[in-house]
Amino acid sequence: MEKKGTNIAKGPTGIKTGYPVNDIGFRLVLTPVFGIAIPLITGMINGRNFSNWEVKLSFLYTIMIAFVIWQGNRYLHFSLRTYFDWINKPLQKIAVLLLTVIFYTVPISVLLLVGWYKIFTNSAVNWNIVTQSTLIILIAVLFITHIYETVFLVKESENEMIKSEQLERAKAEAELEALKNQIDPHFIFNSLNTLSHLIEEKPQRAKLFNDNLADVYRYILQNKARSLVLLREEMEFLQSYFLLLQIRFEKAVQLNIVVEEAALDQYLVPPISLQILVENAIKHNEFSEASPLLITIEMKNEELIIQNVVKKKLLRRESSKIGLQNLRERYKLTTNRQVIIEEDKKDFTVYLPVLKIV
């Protein structure tokens, strides 16, 4: 059901198009203004040869003329505008508007003005006044048509901006969901490799690893759909994950966290972000109990700084870098902030922005 005061026209495809046009007040004010002003300007109704009632009835008639001209042009304009647009067919649009306005306004105006002379006067039609009145009416109609077109163009521009924003948001949500779905297989693949290694070399630790793996994976399943989690939750998850690493590597890996207790409940981060960085450090560096790998995490200026000494490991095949790429893209889509990665011959450092809870 279409709301009153709304124009929704059908285009060539039959699909309803158009925009709400709440112009009732506009018409209620300007229709009588034009209906009274134009006869006064042209001298058609001067009051000298009319009684009070004749003057009133004459103005009612000219207001009726203004109403008929306005409503007719409005209907034609709204009906035809969906067939032509300013971007693809500007010349056709101008031609259609001009022809429609002229071929409707001029004959109807002349006919109704001549009718006024027949009804309210006994004299012959003053064609000079009819011509002047018709010309003024035509100019007024062109002006009003311009106003309508301006309103439509503004609304079209607003709708295009809203549509563009909605498409961008939907695209970002789809990309974020795809990135989140990469976490599962990536984590499972690395965990199964670790479990396979432990089963062969340290079967007793394999069971302990498996039990802790269930708790860690539960966190991933519960939180991967969330865009942000408390820093405390992420830190607790990281420590659970690091237990898995210590089961396998024992004292060969070390984690040093320097973050104030109060900050843990004041900041948010995307879930499973710290784990990816620790995992990346383990994957790409050589370490042993004699020369352990130390990973430090500290917070400065609303950034988590994750750092480790570089001891490059020779990999059998080049890394896909899916973990870091995933993290960067998720951060960009979720927080609109950049993850900064710095690497030199000595240190590998990642600056991870955190969001303060307002």
N, C-alpha and C positions, 0 to 999 in steps of 0.2 A: 504494500500500500504506500503510495507516494504522499509525502507530507505536503501540506498546503504551503504555497510560497516557494516551492521547489521546482526547478525545471530539470527533467531528465528526458532528453530526446534520444531517438533511436537513429543510429548511424546506418551506413549502407549494409553492414553485416547483420543488422537487426539487434545488435547488442546495445543495451541501454547505456548511454554515456551522458556526461554533463555534470554540473556542479550545483549545489544548493545556491539559489539566488533569492535572498531575503530582501526583495525590493518593494514590499508592500508600502512601507512608510514613504519611500522615495516617490512612488506613483501617486499616493494619496495627497502629497504636498504639491508636486510639480504639475499634475494634470490640471487642477483648478487654476494654478498660477498661469500656465500657458493659455488656458481657455479664457481667462479674463484679460491677460496682458496683451495678447496679439490683437483682439478687436479694438482695444484702446489705442494701441500704437498706430494701427492703420486708419483709425477714425471710423471704423465700421459701426460701432455703437458709441454715439456721442451724447446721448441723453436728451438732445434738444427736441427731437421729433417723437420721443417715446414717453409713455407714462411709466410710473415706477414699476408696475407689474410687467410691462412689456420689456423694460430693461432687465429685470430679474429673470424673466423667461428667456430673453435673448442670451444672457450670460449662461444660463443652464444649458441652452442649446450649444453654445460655443465650447463649454466644458465637455459636453457630450462628444463634440467633434474631436477635441483633444484626446478624450478617452478612446474613441474608436481608432484614431490614428496611432496612438501609443500601443494599445493592445494588439492591433493588427500587425504592426511592425515587430512588436515583441514576439508574437507567435511565429511569424515568418523567420525572424532572426534565429530564435532557438531551434526551430525545425531544420533550418538549412546549415547551421554553423558546424555540425558534426561531419559534413561532407567535405569540408575544406579546412585546412589549417594554415597558420601563418608561416610555419617553417617549410613545409613541403610544397605548398601551392599559394604563395602570397599574392600573386597577380590575380589568380582565379578568385581568391578570397575577396579582394578589393572589388573586383568586377561584380561578383555576386551581391555583395553588400550594397553597392551603388545602384545596381539595376533593381534589386528588390525594393529598396527604399524609394527610389524615384517612381517606379511603375505601380507601386501601391499608394504612396503618399499623395502624389500629384492628382490623379483622377478622383480619389476619394475626397480629398480636400476641396477640389473644385465643385464636385457634385454636392457636397454637404453645404458649402458656402452659398452656392446658387439656391439650394433649398431654403437657406435662412432668408434670402431676399424674397422668395416666394411666400414664406410663412409670415414674416414680420413686417414687410414693407409692401406698399402698393406701387413703388417705383420700379424702374428698370434696373437690371443687374449692373452694378458698378464694377466693370471688369478690371479697372486699375486697382481697386481695393482687393478684389478676389486674387489678382496676380500677386500683389504685395503680401497678402496674408498667406497664400500658398507658398511663396518663396521663404517667408519667415518660418512657416511650419516645417518646410523641407530642411532648412538649416538647423532648426531645433532637433529634428529627428536624427540628422547626421551627428549632431553633438551627443545626443543621448546614446546613439548606437556606439559611438566612440567610447563613452563611459562604460557601457556593458562589455565591450571587447577588452577594455583595460582590466576590468574586474575578472573576466574569464582568464586572461593571460596571467594575472597574478595568482589566481587559484591553481591554474595548470602548473605554474612554476613551483608553488608550494607543494602540490601533490607529487610532482616529479622529485622534489627534494626528499619528501617523506618516503616515497617508493625507493629511492636510491639508498637512503639510510636503512630501510628495512632489508633491502637486498644485501647490503654490506654486513648488517648484523647477522642475517641468516648465514651468509658465507663464512663469517668469523666463527659462528657457533658450530657450523659443520666442520670447519678446519680444526677447531679446538677439540671437538669430539673425536675426530680422526687421530689427532695427536695423542689424546688420552688412551685410545684403543691400542696405540703402539706400545704403551707401557707394559701391558700384560705379557705379550710374547717376548719382548726384550728381557724382562725380568726373569721369566720362566726359563728362557734359553740359557742365561748365565747361571741361574741357580741349579739347573739340571747338570750343567757342565761341572759345577763345583761338587755336587752330590756324587756324580760319577767318579770324580777324582778321589773323593773321600772313601767311597766304597772300595776302591782298588787299594788305596794306600793306608787309610785309617778307618777301617770298618766300624770301630766302636764310636768314633766321633760322627760317623755318617748318620746314626740314629738320632743323636742329639741335634745335629744340623737339621734333619728332617722335621723334628718336633718344633724347633724354633722357626723354621721356614713357614709352617702353617700360620703362626701368629703374625709374621711379617706380611704374608700374602693376604691375610684377612684385612689388614690395614689398607692395602692397595685396593682391594675390592670395595671396601666401605667408603674410601675417600677419593677415588679417581674421578668420580662423577662431580665432585665439588670443585669449584674454581679456586677457592682459597681455604686454608686451614690456619688455626692458631700456630704460632711459632713453637709453642710448647708441644703440641701434638706432633709436629714435624720432627722436633728434637728427640722426643721419646721414641718415635718410629726409627729415626736414624740410629739411636743407641741399640735398639733391638736388632736392626739390620747389621750393625757393627759386631754384635755378638756372633752372628753367623760367620763373619770374616775371621773373628778370633778363634772360632772353632776350627776353622781350616788352617789359618796361618799362625795361630797362637801369638807370640810376642813380636812377630815380624811386622805387624801393622799396629799403629798406635793412633789414637784420636784425642786431640786436645781441644775442648770447647771452652771458649772464654766469652760467655754471654751472661749478662746480669739476670738474676732470677726474675726481677720485676718486668723485664723486657719480654719475657716469654709469653705473657698474657696481654701484651700491648700491641703486638704486631702480627700481621698475616703474611703467608707465603703460599704460592701454588703447591699443592701436595706432591710428594715424591720428587722434590727438586734437589734436596741435599743428598739424598741417596744416589741420585744419578751422578753427582759430582764425585762422591766418594768411590763409587763403582768405577768411574772413569780413571781416577788416580790409581786404583788397584790394577786395572787392566793394562795401563800403559807404562808402568814403572817396575824396575827390578827392586827387590827387597829381600831381606833375610833377617833372622834373629840377630845376627852379628851387625847388620846394617839395616835397621827397621825403617819402614816408611812412616813418617809422621805427617798426619793431616791435621791442620789447625783450622778452627772456625772461630772467628771473633766478629763482633759487631761494632761498626763505627759509622756515624752520620747516616743512620737508617739504611745501612748496607751490611749484609753478611759477607765477610771476606773469607773465602775458602782457599787455602794455600797448601801446597806440598812441594818438596824439593824434587827437581826433575832428575830421574835416573832412568833414561829411556830404555824400554824393553824392545828387543828385536822380535817383531811379530811375523808370524808365518805369512800372513796376508794383510794387506792394508786395511786399516779400520774404516768402517762405514761412517763413523762419527754420528750415528743416529741419535745417541743419547744426548749429546750437547746440542745438536740441531733441534731435537724435540723440545728441550728445555728452553732454548731461545725463542722458538715459535710460540710455545705455551705462554711464556712470560709476556711476549709482545701482544698476544691476543687477550690475555687475562688482565694484565696491569697496564698495558700501553707503555711499558718501560723496557729498557734494553739491559740485557745481561752482558757485562763487559768481561772479556777474557784476555788476560795478558800472559805471555809466555816468553821466557828468555832461557839462556843456557843453564840458569841456576834454579829458578822457581816457576811454578805454574800457579797462577792466581785467577780466581773468579770473583767478581763483584756482583752479588745478588741483591737487588733492591728488595726492601720489605715495605709493607703498607701498614701505616699506623691506624689503629682502630679509632674512629672518631667518637 
